[in-house]
Amino acid sequence: MDFPFSQASLELLAAVFGLIYVFLEIRASIWLWPVGIITPLLFIYISYTGGVYGNMAVNIYYLLACIYGWIQWFKHREEGPVETQVRRLSRKTLMAVLGITIVIAGALYPIFEYVTFNSSPLLDAIATSASVVGMWLLAHKYLENWYAWILSNLLYTYIFLSLSYTIMGLFFLVYTVMAIIGLSRWKKMMRSQASSGGV
């Protein structure tokens, strides 16, 4: 699978698409999904060449999850503007989500360690697990998706920088900052929603 671009150009292109995706996510725009379908293709190739197999696997999952998320957002469009549909997890569901995150990470770690000879098996397993859960939370417009992205992005920042994939590492750092901004914005959306009597 060869691309007519240098590694640095691919990293930059993937990062730019990723920034557009996160910007649209912050705004809770439904257009994040078509952008999200394009973005993983680049990340899959970059992660494969760098041996970050968890990130590669999670981006394959993203392709399917973006289709699912797009369908979910369209299905609920009659509930009102996309921006007013943000919600929080119940305590019970939150505990279940945390448990699932731990189980996924625990299942992936030995695979990354002994099968794929991953460069950072434990960190990649945790980041992958957080990303998988974060994507599901985003598809259902749960505020907590941002906490998953903050954790995942911080870990991938370290992983890619340790591989000397400087552009990818720096952009994951930018994604972390944007995730923090997204968390703040979605909290404001929820407050606005509550004050206006929204669901």
N, C-alpha and C positions, 0 to 999 in steps of 0.2 A: 504494500500500500504506500505509494510514493506521492508526495505533493510537490508541485513545481515552485515551492517556496522554501526559504531557509527556515531553520528551527526557530530563530528569533522572530521572523516574520509571522510564523504560525502562532507563536506564543502571544505576540502583540495582537493579531487578528482575533484570537480566542478571547483574550482579555477585554478587548473593545466590545465584542458581542456580549461578553459576560457583564460588563458595566452597564450596557444598555438594558440587559435583562434585569439586573438588580434595581436600576433606576425605575423601570416599569413596575417592578414588584413593590418598591417603596410607595409608589403612587396607586397601588392596587389596581393597575390597568390590565384589562384582559389581553392586551397585546403582548404581555410578557410571555404568553404561551407559544405563539409562533416563533418568537425570537428564541425561546427556550428549546425549541425543536432543532434549530440550526446550531446553537452553541455547543451542545454535547459532542457533536461529530468531531469538532476540532480538539476538544479536550480528550476524547477517546484516543486519538492518534498520539497526542503529546504525552499523555500518561503512559501509553504503551511503550513508547520509545524510552521513557524515563524509568520504566519498571515500577511505576506507582499504580499497581494493578487494582487497588481498591478504588482509586479515583476513576480509573478506566471503567470498572464494573458499574460504579454508581452513575456514570454518565450514560451508560447503556440503559440503566433503569430510568434516568431522567427523560430519555426519549419517549419511553412508554408513559411515564408519569405526566409529562407535559400534555400528551394527548388526553389522558384521563382528567387532568386539571382543567383543560380547556372545555371538555364536555361538562364537567361539574359546574364551572362558572356560567356556562351558557344555560345549563339546566335550571339554575337558580336566579337567572336574570330577572324573572318576574317579581322577585322579592324586593326589588328596588335597585338603586345604583350600586355598582360593584363596591364603591368606596364605603358603603354603610353596612356591609355584611361581615365585618370583622367580629370575632368572638373569642372567648377564652375557654380553655379546657377546664372541666370539672376536676376536683381533687382526685377522684377515683380514676378518671381517664388519664390524668397526668401521671399518676403512679404506674398505670398500665403502660403508658408510652415510655416512661423511664425504664421499666422492666424490659420491654421489647428492645429498646436501644442497647441495653447491656447484653441481652441474649444474642442479638445480631453481631455485636462486637466480639463477644466470646466465641461465636461460631466462625467468624471470619479470621480471627487471629491465627489459629493453627494452620489455616489454609495459606494465609499470606507468609507465614513463617517457614513452613516446611514444603509447600507445594510450589509456590511462585517465587520463593526466595526474594520476597519483597525487601526493599531497602530500609523501610521503617514499619515493620509489620504491626506492632501494637498501635502506634499512632494512626496509621492508615486504616486499621480496623475500626478504631473509635470514630475517626473522621467520616469514614464511609457509613457507619451506622447512624451517626448524627445527620448525615445528608439524606439518607433514605427516609428517616423519620421526619426530617424537616420538610421534605418534598410532599409527604402525605399531609402534614399539618398545613402547608401552604395551599394545597389543593382544596382543603376544607376551610380556608381562611381563619385558621387559629393563630392568635397573636404569638403563641409560643414557638412558631416556626422560626422566629428571629433568634431565639436563644440557641436553637440547633445550628443555625447558620453561623452564628458568632463562634461557637466551639469548633465547628468543622473548618471554617475559614482560617482560624488561628492555627490549627494543626497543619493544614495544607500550606500555609505560609512558611512554617518551619520546614516541612518536608521538601518543598520545592527549592527553597533557599539552600538547604543542605545538599541538594543535588546540583547546585550551581545553575538552576533554572531561574535566574534572577528576575526576569520579567514576570514570570508566572508567580514567583514568590511575592514580589512587590504588589502585583495586582490582587492576590489573595489578601494581602494586608489592607489594600484599599477596600476590598469586598467586606472585610471585617468592620471597617469604619462605616461603610454604607449600611451594613446590617444593624449597627447600633443606631444609626439615623433612622432606618426603617422601623425599628422597634419603637423609637420615640414617636414617629409619625403615626403608626398604627394605634398607639396608646391614645394619641390625640383624637384619632378617628373614633375610637370607642367612646371617649368622653363626649364628643360631639353627638355621636349616635345616641348615647344615654340621655343627654340633655334635650334632644329633639324627640324623645319617645320612641326611638327605633328599637328593633329587636336585637 
